Amino acid sequence: MNIKSLSIDGLLLCEPMRHGDDRGWFMESYRKDALNEAAGRTVHFVQDNHSLSTAVGTLRGLHYQAPPCAQDKLVRCIAGSVLDVAVDVRRGSASYGQWIAVELSAQNAHQLFVPTGFLHGFVTREPNSEIAYKVSAPYSRDHDGSVLWKSAGVDWDLGASAPILSGKDVDAPAFADWVSPFD
Ligand SMILES: Cc1cn([C@H]2C[C@H](O)[C@@H](COP(=O)(O)OP(=O)(O)O[C@H]3O[C@H](C)C(=O)[C@H](O)[C@H]3O)O2)c(=O)[nH]c1=O
């Protein structure tokens, strides 16, 4: 498992090693020890999530769970491919408002570690794309929030197409009007 820091402090790109043979391949898709060493702390995952997005251009984001239910996330794509996005919304951060986007795909097997204090979202690049991700706090509907996907300066690489959104994401507040709950 190769884990490297990205340009925004706290974000990690995990690249598991695939061991191929004439049957196919084997991969360790999660190593607690390696992630904790790279994160510099113990990350306690308590829930696994899995979503299927059937159409290209399905955009889920920009989402967060507010404290005290904030979530670290370890995100991977197990079918198709997505552009995965994280936006730094830690009020004390020198990189507040900065974002990164990485392609996660079943083919590259890359994973993005998104610590608490970031907005998270993705847009699908293939039909029937699936993401599976670990979170460090249980789902809490009362702490679940969204920021309008097109208001944070993210380049989603959508081309001329409008994304497919949930009602929650269509009506989300604009980044400029939103107050981050993260220190
Ligand atoms: C997140 C979640 C949702 N749900 C239920 C609530 C709704 O009835 C249904 C769909 O939820 P939602 O529209 O919030 O799903 P996504 O748009 O995929 O949201 C997720 O997408 C972005 C990319 C994230 O990083 C978050 O994990 C999460 O916000 O699943 C649950 O029962 N448990 C959960 O943990």
The ligand as a Gaussian input file, in Angstrom:
#p B3LYP/6-31G(d) Opt

LIG

0 1
 C      -25.043000       9.018000       3.785000
 C      -26.134000       8.087000       4.261000
 C      -27.403000       8.120000       3.718000
 N      -28.359000       7.257000       4.169000
 C      -29.680000       7.306000       3.540000
 C      -30.351000       8.660000       3.568000
 C      -31.163000       8.670000       2.293000
 O      -32.415000       8.052000       2.528000
 C      -30.351000       7.797000       1.334000
 C      -29.501000       8.588000       0.361000
 O      -28.756000       9.513000       1.118000
 P      -28.009000      10.694000       0.382000
 O      -28.876000      11.280000      -0.702000
 O      -27.489000      11.632000       1.471000
 O      -26.787000       9.932000      -0.295000
 P      -25.532000      10.600000      -1.037000
 O      -25.985000      11.773000      -1.866000
 O      -24.794000       9.505000      -1.672000
 O      -24.678000      11.207000       0.166000
 C      -23.360000      10.803000       0.423000
 O      -22.575000      11.319000      -0.630000
 C      -21.371000      11.960000      -0.336000
 C      -20.436000      11.753000      -1.500000
 C      -20.743000      11.669000       0.961000
 O      -19.534000      11.778000       1.134000
 C      -21.596000      11.323000       2.097000
 O      -21.216000      10.077000       2.644000
 C      -23.036000      11.292000       1.807000
 O      -23.530000      12.617000       1.986000
 O      -29.505000       6.993000       2.172000
 C      -28.113000       6.341000       5.173000
 O      -29.016000       5.573000       5.583000
 N      -26.864000       6.310000       5.744000
 C      -25.852000       7.137000       5.326000
 O      -24.720000       7.048000       5.867000

